[in-house]
Amino acid sequence: MAHLPEDDTAVSNDNLLRPTLLFSASTPSKPTPRKRRSNAHSNAFFREAQLCPDGTYLLAHSEDRSLSLFNLPPTTTSGTHWIPEWSHHPPASLLSFAWFPGATSTNPPYFAFVTGTRDQPVHLLDANPSSGEGEEVRAKRRTRASYPIIDHTEKFVGPNSISFSPDGSSLYCGYENAIEIFDVNVPGVSSARRLRTTPTRSSKDGQKGIISTLSPTPASTSPGTELLAAGSFSGSVGLYDLTIGETGALVGLIPADEKGQRGGVTKVQFHPQYPHLIYIAHRSSPSIHSLQMYDLRNLGTALAEVGFGRRARGSQRLGFDLRVDMSDVVGGTGGTEVAVGDQDGFVSIYKQSSLELTGWEGNDTSSTTYPEPARKFRVSNDAVGSVSFVPTTAETVGNPTRIVTCSGSRKFEVACDSDSHSDSDEEEDIDGSKEESEIEGEGAKSLQLWSL
């Protein structure tokens, strides 16, 4: 594989062509006048979007801590403005959320999601749009079940990461130095099992830090296998076998980068067809290669690695997503497309052939390989915090690939101490306001649906 170009201009102009914008949603908060502007104005953006398993709806988390439900029709004209079905406002900061596996709007009992809120129990909430009229009625989400995590001081702990087992029977909640495991069918504390990622707070063994992301092995894995990958803000990734003992045990650890080229882990995801391959994204990474793919079959030695190029030097979570490309099928398995967002507003699409994935044994640990993006395009002038492929349904078979992106980042303005401004300062402020308005023209539409 060729080395990834460090400069955006090295990518061909054809690859930089922007896809068709189908839907866009404005930021959830209204901007305040410029003279009274606070940090909340420029912080009104969508942070993350998660698609319902059947691809008909998505949940979008915004910086104002709300969670909104949007519908994805199978066909649409370009440039349509998106209106949420409802917006839910938790009582405190929303730390994590996840769809129930198999959630679909055609089966209301299964159309549900969980939320992890600061200092609150984990709640399983109804996602079905309310039939009543009025914004307050539509915003209310019926709580189906609660799963409290209680620490040694008898206070509720909100999980920083949350995930279901593929069959939906277990709920995994990650927080500092621990993973709480619940039986979904038994709400409350009676079914809770606590998997400690390190023996004690002062211990150097195990996996240290806040568990920031969780990923179980896909449903296609052989029966009896229950492996859970957990990434932490300390930069390590732990692999836990949940069939060992009552709570599971650490069976492998990808340590943090000792050279400091990669920061905390923001997302881990197993390959849907090759469970021995895992993708890991980092934040605060001086290196351009902040997303890697590892082969877990070599845990006993140094890990072979494939690095996907993107810039992620800030502390913000920048998402990625995988999908199986069935146009490249060899031996019943397809190739892979990897969509990656970066801090400069670009989305890169990487393609990995089925021959490459099946033939790559991960034996060469001497260096990292860097594939080039098959396509790269700008979707915003701000950081792309989330990018997701829309699942293909019976109604969308044969249609172009669609992706959903969230863009935006926190902005901080320095207040001027002077009570008066010169004419030149006022002109600069006016020009700056105009320039900011043009830049935020797309940033304000921070939730977008694209057709590739």
C-alpha positions in Angstrom: 0.0 0.0 0.0 1.2 3.5 -0.7 1.9 6.0 2.0 -1.0 8.3 2.8 -0.4 11.9 1.5 0.1 14.4 4.3 -1.3 17.2 2.2 -5.0 17.4 1.2 -4.0 18.7 -2.3 -2.3 15.4 -3.0 -5.7 13.8 -3.3 -7.2 14.0 -6.8 -9.8 16.6 -7.6 -12.3 13.9 -8.6 -12.1 12.4 -5.1 -12.7 15.8 -3.5 -16.1 16.3 -5.3 -18.8 16.8 -2.7 -21.7 14.3 -2.6 -25.3 15.3 -2.9 -26.8 16.8 0.3 -30.2 15.3 0.9 -31.1 16.5 4.4 -29.8 19.0 6.9 -30.9 20.0 10.4 -30.2 23.3 12.1 -28.5 23.4 15.5 -31.0 22.9 18.3 -30.4 26.2 20.0 -31.2 29.7 18.7 -28.2 32.1 18.5 -28.2 35.1 20.7 -27.4 38.7 19.5 -23.7 39.3 18.9 -23.3 41.8 21.7 -24.8 39.4 24.2 -23.3 36.3 22.7 -22.0 33.6 25.1 -20.2 30.4 24.6 -23.6 28.6 24.3 -24.1 30.3 20.9 -21.2 28.8 19.2 -21.6 25.6 21.1 -25.0 24.7 19.6 -24.2 21.8 17.4 -24.9 18.1 17.0 -22.1 15.9 18.5 -23.1 12.4 17.5 -25.7 10.5 15.5 -26.6 6.8 15.9 -28.8 5.1 13.3 -31.5 2.7 14.2 -30.5 -0.8 13.1 -33.0 -0.8 10.2 -31.9 2.6 9.0 -35.2 4.3 9.2 -34.5 6.6 12.1 -31.6 8.2 13.9 -30.9 9.6 17.3 -28.8 12.8 17.4 -27.1 14.1 20.5 -26.5 17.9 20.6 -24.2 20.0 22.7 -27.2 21.4 24.6 -27.5 17.8 26.0 -30.7 17.1 24.1 -31.4 13.9 22.2 -33.5 14.2 19.0 -35.2 11.6 16.8 -35.1 12.1 13.0 -36.8 10.1 10.3 -34.8 8.9 7.2 -37.2 8.3 4.3 -36.0 5.9 1.6 -36.1 8.6 -1.1 -35.9 12.4 -1.0 -35.0 15.4 -3.0 -31.8 17.3 -2.3 -31.6 20.1 0.2 -34.6 19.2 2.4 -34.7 20.7 5.9 -34.9 18.1 8.6 -37.4 18.4 11.4 -37.1 16.1 14.5 -40.0 13.9 15.5 -39.2 14.8 19.2 -36.4 16.2 21.3 -35.7 14.7 24.7 -33.9 16.7 27.4 -32.4 14.6 30.3 -32.2 16.2 33.8 -28.4 16.3 33.6 -25.5 16.0 31.1 -26.0 13.1 28.6 -22.9 10.9 28.7 -23.8 8.0 26.5 -26.7 6.5 24.6 -27.4 3.4 22.4 -30.2 1.8 20.4 -31.7 -1.5 21.5 -30.5 -4.2 19.1 -33.2 -4.9 16.5 -35.0 -1.6 17.1 -37.4 -0.9 14.4 -40.4 1.5 14.1 -42.5 -1.3 12.6 -42.3 -3.1 16.0 -43.1 -0.6 18.7 -42.1 -2.8 21.7 -38.6 -3.0 20.4 -38.3 0.6 19.3 -36.3 1.8 22.4 -32.9 3.1 23.4 -30.9 3.6 26.6 -29.2 6.7 28.0 -26.4 7.3 30.5 -26.9 10.5 32.3 -24.6 12.1 34.9 -25.5 11.1 38.5 -28.6 9.2 37.3 -29.6 5.6 36.7 -29.4 4.2 33.2 -32.8 4.4 31.6 -34.4 2.3 28.9 -36.7 4.8 27.1 -39.5 4.5 24.5 -38.5 5.9 21.1 -41.9 5.8 19.5 -43.2 9.3 18.5 -46.0 10.5 20.8 -49.5 10.8 19.4 -50.3 13.8 21.5 -50.1 17.4 20.4 -47.7 20.0 21.7 -43.9 20.1 22.1 -44.0 19.1 25.8 -46.0 15.9 25.0 -43.7 14.9 22.1 -40.6 15.5 24.2 -41.7 13.1 27.0 -40.1 9.7 26.8 -41.7 6.9 28.7 -39.2 5.1 30.9 -39.5 1.3 30.4 -36.8 0.2 32.9 -33.9 1.6 35.0 -30.5 0.1 35.7 -28.8 1.9 38.5 -25.0 1.9 39.0 -24.2 2.7 42.6 -20.7 3.5 43.8 -19.1 3.0 47.3 -20.6 6.2 48.5 -24.1 5.1 47.5 -24.3 7.6 44.7 -25.6 7.0 41.2 -22.9 6.8 38.5 -23.6 7.8 34.9 -21.7 5.6 32.5 -19.3 7.2 30.0 -20.0 4.4 27.5 -22.8 2.0 26.9 -23.6 -0.9 24.7 -25.8 -4.0 24.3 -24.9 -7.5 23.6 -25.8 -8.5 20.0 -28.9 -10.4 21.1 -30.0 -7.6 23.5 -30.0 -9.7 26.6 -27.1 -7.9 28.4 -26.3 -4.2 28.9 -22.7 -3.1 29.3 -21.9 0.2 31.0 -18.4 1.6 31.2 -17.1 4.1 33.7 -13.9 4.7 35.8 -12.0 1.4 36.3 -15.1 -0.7 35.9 -17.7 -2.1 33.6 -21.2 -2.8 35.0 -23.1 -5.7 33.3 -26.9 -5.9 33.6 -29.5 -8.5 32.6 -31.9 -6.4 30.4 -34.8 -8.5 31.5 -34.2 -7.9 35.2 -34.1 -4.1 35.9 -32.7 -2.7 39.1 -29.5 -3.6 41.0 -30.3 -7.3 41.5 -28.9 -8.4 38.2 -25.8 -6.1 38.2 -22.4 -7.6 37.9 -19.3 -5.4 38.3 -16.2 -6.2 36.2 -13.3 -4.3 37.6 -10.8 -3.4 35.0 -8.0 -2.9 37.6 -7.8 -4.6 41.0 -7.5 -1.3 42.9 -7.3 2.4 42.2 -3.6 2.5 43.0 -2.8 -0.8 41.2 -0.7 -0.7 38.0 -2.2 -4.0 36.8 -5.1 -4.3 34.4 -6.7 -1.4 32.4 -6.7 2.0 34.1 -8.9 5.0 33.4 -12.4 5.9 32.4 -13.9 3.3 30.0 -14.9 5.6 27.1 -16.1 3.1 24.6 -17.4 -0.5 24.4 -17.8 -2.9 21.5 -19.0 -6.6 21.8 -18.0 -9.1 19.2 -20.6 -9.1 16.4 -23.5 -11.5 16.2 -21.9 -13.5 13.4 -19.2 -14.7 15.8 -19.3 -18.4 16.7 -21.7 -19.5 19.5 -20.1 -19.5 23.0 -17.8 -16.5 22.2 -18.5 -13.4 24.2 -15.7 -11.0 23.8 -16.0 -7.3 24.8 -13.5 -4.6 23.8 -13.2 -1.6 26.1 -11.3 1.5 25.3 -10.2 4.0 27.9 -9.3 7.7 28.0 -5.9 6.5 29.3 -5.2 5.2 25.7 -5.4 1.5 26.3 -7.9 -1.1 24.9 -8.8 -4.1 27.0 -10.2 -7.4 25.6 -12.5 -9.2 28.1 -13.9 -12.7 27.9 -17.3 -12.5 29.6 -17.6 -16.3 29.8 -14.8 -16.5 32.4 -16.0 -16.5 36.0 -19.0 -14.6 37.1 -18.1 -11.2 35.6 -15.5 -12.0 33.0 -11.7 -11.5 32.8 -9.1 -9.5 30.9 -7.6 -11.7 28.3 -5.6 -9.1 26.3 -4.5 -5.6 26.5 -3.4 -3.1 23.8 -1.4 -0.7 25.9 -1.3 3.1 25.5 1.2 4.6 23.2 4.3 5.3 25.2 5.6 7.8 22.7 2.5 10.0 23.2 1.6 10.0 19.5 -2.0 8.9 20.3 -4.3 10.1 23.1 -7.4 8.6 24.7 -9.5 6.0 22.9 -12.8 7.4 21.6 -14.2 4.5 19.8 -13.5 0.8 19.2 -15.4 -1.4 16.8 -15.0 -5.1 15.7 -15.1 -5.9 12.0 -18.6 -7.3 11.3 -17.3 -10.3 9.3 -13.7 -10.7 10.7 -14.0 -10.6 14.5 -10.2 -10.9 14.9 -9.9 -7.4 13.3 -10.6 -4.4 15.5 -10.6 -0.6 14.6 -9.5 1.9 17.3 -9.8 5.7 17.1 -7.9 8.1 19.3 -8.2 11.8 20.3 -5.5 14.4 21.0 -3.1 12.6 18.6 -0.1 14.5 17.2 0.2 11.8 14.6 -2.0 12.1 11.5 -2.9 8.4 11.8 -5.3 8.5 14.7 -7.4 5.5 13.5 -5.9 2.1 13.4 -6.9 -1.5 12.5 -5.3 -4.3 14.6 -5.1 -8.0 14.2 -6.0 -9.6 17.5 -4.5 -13.0 16.6 -1.0 -11.7 17.6 -1.7 -10.5 21.1 1.2 -12.5 22.3 3.6 -10.4 20.3 3.7 -6.9 18.9 0.5 -6.1 17.0 0.5 -5.5 13.3 -1.3 -2.3 12.4 -3.0 -0.5 9.5 -3.2 3.3 10.0 -6.0 5.4 8.4 -5.0 9.0 8.0 -7.0 11.8 9.6 -6.2 14.7 11.8 -7.5 14.5 15.4 -5.3 16.7 17.5 -8.1 18.0 19.7 -9.8 16.4 22.6 -13.2 16.1 20.7 -14.5 12.6 19.8 -14.2 12.2 16.0 -16.2 9.3 14.7 -15.8 6.6 12.0 -18.0 3.8 10.7 -17.6 0.5 8.8 -19.8 -1.3 6.3 -19.4 -4.5 4.3 -19.2 -3.8 0.6 -21.1 -6.6 -1.1 -20.0 -5.4 -4.5 -16.6 -7.0 -3.7 -17.5 -10.6 -2.7 -15.0 -13.4 -2.5 -15.8 -16.7 -0.9 -19.1 -15.4 0.5 -17.6 -12.4 2.3 -17.4 -8.8 1.0 -14.9 -6.0 1.2 -15.0 -3.2 3.7 -15.6 0.6 3.4 -14.3 2.7 6.3 -15.7 6.3 6.6 -13.6 8.6 8.7 -14.2 12.2 9.8 -11.5 14.6 10.8 -11.0 18.0 12.5 -10.8 19.9 9.3 -14.4 19.0 8.1 -13.4 16.3 5.6 -14.7 12.7 5.3 -12.5 10.1 3.9 -13.7 6.8 2.5 -11.2 3.9 2.6 -11.8 0.6 0.8 -10.4 -2.7 1.9 -10.8 -5.6 -0.5 -12.0 -9.0 0.8 -8.8 -10.5 -0.5 -6.8 -8.0 1.5 -8.7 -8.7 4.7 -8.7 -12.5 4.4 -5.0 -12.7 3.3 -3.6 -10.2 5.8 -2.2 -12.3 8.5 -0.8 -9.5 10.6 2.6 -11.1 10.8 4.7 -8.1 9.7 5.0 -6.1 12.9 8.0 -4.0 11.8 6.0 -1.1 10.4 2.5 0.3 10.0 0.9 0.3 6.5 -1.1 3.4 5.4 -3.8 3.0 2.7 -4.9 5.9 0.6 -8.5 7.1 0.7 -10.6 6.0 -2.3 -12.6 9.2 -1.9 -12.3 12.4 0.2 -14.6 15.3 0.4 -15.5 18.3 2.6 -18.8 18.3 4.4 -18.2 21.2 6.8 -15.8 23.9 7.8 -15.6 22.4 11.3 -14.7 19.1 12.9 -16.7 16.1 11.9 -17.6 14.5 15.2 -19.7 11.7 13.7 -20.0 9.8 10.4 -22.3 6.8 9.9 -23.3 4.6 6.9 -27.1 4.3 6.5 -28.0 0.6 6.5 -29.4 -0.8 3.2 -33.1 -1.9 3.4 -35.4 -3.6 1.0 -36.7 -0.2 -0.1 -33.2 1.3 -0.7 -31.5 -1.7 -2.5 -29.9 -0.3 -5.6 -29.8 3.3 -4.4 -26.6 5.2 -3.9 -24.7 4.8 -0.6 -25.9 7.3 2.0 -24.0 8.6 5.1 -25.0 10.8 8.0 -22.5 13.4 9.4 -22.4 15.6 12.5 -20.1 18.6 12.5 -19.2 21.4 14.9 -17.0 22.1 17.9 -16.9 24.2 21.0 -15.8 27.8 20.5 -14.6 30.2 23.1 -14.6 33.9 22.7 -12.3 36.3 24.6 -14.3 39.2 26.0 -12.9 42.7 25.4 -12.1 44.7 28.5 -12.4 48.1 26.8 -15.7 49.9 27.0 -15.2 51.6 23.6 -13.9 50.5 20.3 -12.3 52.4 17.5 -13.8 52.6 14.0 -11.3 50.1 12.7 -12.2 47.7 15.5 -15.9 48.0 14.6 -15.2 47.4 10.9 -13.1 44.4 11.8 -16.0 43.1 14.0 -18.5 43.6 11.3 -16.3 41.9 8.7 -15.5 39.1 11.2 -19.3 38.7 11.8 -19.9 38.3 8.1 -17.0 35.9 7.7 -18.2 33.9 10.7 -21.7 33.8 9.3 -20.4 32.4 6.0 -18.3 29.8 7.7 -21.1 28.8 10.0 -23.6 28.6 7.1 -23.0 24.9 6.8 -21.7 24.5 10.4 -25.2 25.6 11.6 -26.6 22.8 9.6 -24.5 20.4 11.6 -26.6 17.3 11.1 -26.5 16.2 7.4 -27.6 13.3 5.2 -25.5 12.8 2.1 -25.8 10.6 -1.0 -22.5 9.3 -2.4 
